[in-house]
Amino acid sequence: MSKQSKPANPSDLLTHPAVVQAIKQNARRLSKIRLFRRVAREDIAADLRLEVAIRLQVFDPALSSIGT
């Protein structure tokens, strides 16, 4: 990530294309698992966004890239 594209607020990373795509892919994958079949994919995605938001509190972009 270049310095220009680094958000000032880590929670802004929730809208980063890599994060959005990862959430969509994982929500799709989880919705196919028997345990989650009765849960709406949107609800799964919302829970994943919440988990990412919690983990972003300790994410340091200087030590890693968002793609990892």
Phi and psi restraints in degrees (value plus and minus 20) as a CYANA .aco file:
   2 SER   PHI     -98.8   -58.8
   2 SER   PSI     143.8   183.8
   3 LYS   PHI     -81.8   -41.8
   3 LYS   PSI     -52.0   -12.0
   4 GLN   PHI     -88.8   -48.8
   4 GLN   PSI     -51.4   -11.4
   5 SER   PHI    -112.8   -72.8
   5 SER   PSI     -22.7    17.3
   6 LYS   PHI     -94.7   -54.7
   6 LYS   PSI     105.6   145.6
   7 PRO   PHI     -94.2   -54.2
   7 PRO   PSI     129.9   169.9
   8 ALA   PHI     -90.5   -50.5
   8 ALA   PSI     -53.7   -13.7
   9 ASN   PHI    -129.2   -89.2
   9 ASN   PSI     104.6   144.6
  10 PRO   PHI     -77.4   -37.4
  10 PRO   PSI     -49.3    -9.3
  11 SER   PHI     -87.8   -47.8
  11 SER   PSI     -37.4     2.6
  12 ASP   PHI     -86.4   -46.4
  12 ASP   PSI     -37.8     2.2
  13 LEU   PHI     -88.1   -48.1
  13 LEU   PSI     -34.8     5.2
  14 LEU   PHI     -82.1   -42.1
  14 LEU   PSI     -42.9    -2.9
  15 THR   PHI    -118.1   -78.1
  15 THR   PSI     -17.9    22.1
  16 HIS   PHI     -83.8   -43.8
  16 HIS   PSI     114.9   154.9
  17 PRO   PHI     -73.5   -33.5
  17 PRO   PSI     -57.5   -17.5
  18 ALA   PHI     -85.9   -45.9
  18 ALA   PSI     -58.6   -18.6
  19 VAL   PHI     -90.3   -50.3
  19 VAL   PSI     -65.1   -25.1
  20 VAL   PHI     -80.0   -40.0
  20 VAL   PSI     -65.0   -25.0
  21 GLN   PHI     -85.1   -45.1
  21 GLN   PSI     -62.3   -22.3
  22 ALA   PHI     -83.1   -43.1
  22 ALA   PSI     -60.3   -20.3
  23 ILE   PHI     -84.7   -44.7
  23 ILE   PSI     -64.5   -24.5
  24 LYS   PHI     -80.9   -40.9
  24 LYS   PSI     -65.6   -25.6
  25 GLN   PHI     -83.8   -43.8
  25 GLN   PSI     -63.4   -23.4
  26 ASN   PHI     -91.4   -51.4
  26 ASN   PSI     -55.1   -15.1
  27 ALA   PHI     -84.2   -44.2
  27 ALA   PSI     -61.9   -21.9
  28 ARG   PHI     -83.0   -43.0
  28 ARG   PSI     -65.5   -25.5
  29 ARG   PHI     -83.4   -43.4
  29 ARG   PSI     -66.4   -26.4
  30 LEU   PHI     -86.5   -46.5
  30 LEU   PSI     -54.5   -14.5
  31 SER   PHI     -86.4   -46.4
  31 SER   PSI     -36.3     3.7
  32 LYS   PHI    -109.4   -69.4
  32 LYS   PSI     -31.8     8.2
  33 ILE   PHI     -98.6   -58.6
  33 ILE   PSI     117.0   157.0
  34 ARG   PHI     -70.7   -30.7
  34 ARG   PSI     -61.3   -21.3
  35 LEU   PHI     -81.3   -41.3
  35 LEU   PSI     -50.5   -10.5
  36 PHE   PHI    -125.4   -85.4
  36 PHE   PSI     -16.0    24.0
  37 ARG   PHI     -81.1   -41.1
  37 ARG   PSI     -49.5    -9.5
  38 ARG   PHI    -108.7   -68.7
  38 ARG   PSI     -22.0    18.0
  39 VAL   PHI    -116.8   -76.8
  39 VAL   PSI     112.9   152.9
  40 ALA   PHI     -82.8   -42.8
  40 ALA   PSI     120.6   160.6
  41 ARG   PHI     -78.7   -38.7
  41 ARG   PSI     -55.4   -15.4
  42 GLU   PHI     -83.7   -43.7
  42 GLU   PSI     -56.7   -16.7
  43 ASP   PHI     -88.3   -48.3
  43 ASP   PSI     -59.3   -19.3
  44 ILE   PHI     -83.3   -43.3
  44 ILE   PSI     -64.3   -24.3
  45 ALA   PHI     -83.0   -43.0
  45 ALA   PSI     -59.2   -19.2
  46 ALA   PHI     -83.8   -43.8
  46 ALA   PSI     -61.4   -21.4
  47 ASP   PHI     -85.0   -45.0
  47 ASP   PSI     -58.1   -18.1
  48 LEU   PHI     -86.3   -46.3
  48 LEU   PSI     -60.5   -20.5
  49 ARG   PHI     -81.3   -41.3
  49 ARG   PSI     -59.7   -19.7
  50 LEU   PHI     -83.6   -43.6
  50 LEU   PSI     -63.6   -23.6
  51 GLU   PHI     -82.3   -42.3
  51 GLU   PSI     -62.6   -22.6
  52 VAL   PHI     -83.5   -43.5
  52 VAL   PSI     -63.3   -23.3
  53 ALA   PHI     -79.8   -39.8
  53 ALA   PSI     -60.2   -20.2
  54 ILE   PHI     -85.4   -45.4
  54 ILE   PSI     -63.5   -23.5
  55 ARG   PHI     -91.4   -51.4
  55 ARG   PSI     -45.5    -5.5
  56 LEU   PHI     -86.5   -46.5
  56 LEU   PSI     -39.4     0.6
  57 GLN   PHI     -83.1   -43.1
  57 GLN   PSI     -45.9    -5.9
  58 VAL   PHI    -130.4   -90.4
  58 VAL   PSI     -18.2    21.8
  59 PHE   PHI     -94.1   -54.1
  59 PHE   PSI     111.0   151.0
  60 ASP   PHI    -137.6   -97.6
  60 ASP   PSI      85.5   125.5
  61 PRO   PHI     -83.1   -43.1
  61 PRO   PSI     -36.7     3.3
  62 ALA   PHI     -93.1   -53.1
  62 ALA   PSI     -42.6    -2.6
  63 LEU   PHI    -119.3   -79.3
  63 LEU   PSI     -37.3     2.7
  64 SER   PHI    -175.4  -135.4
  64 SER   PSI     147.8   187.8
  65 SER   PHI    -122.6   -82.6
  65 SER   PSI     136.5   176.5
  66 ILE   PHI     -86.4   -46.4
  66 ILE   PSI     -46.4    -6.4
  67 GLY   PHI     -86.3   -46.3
  67 GLY   PSI     -41.4    -1.4
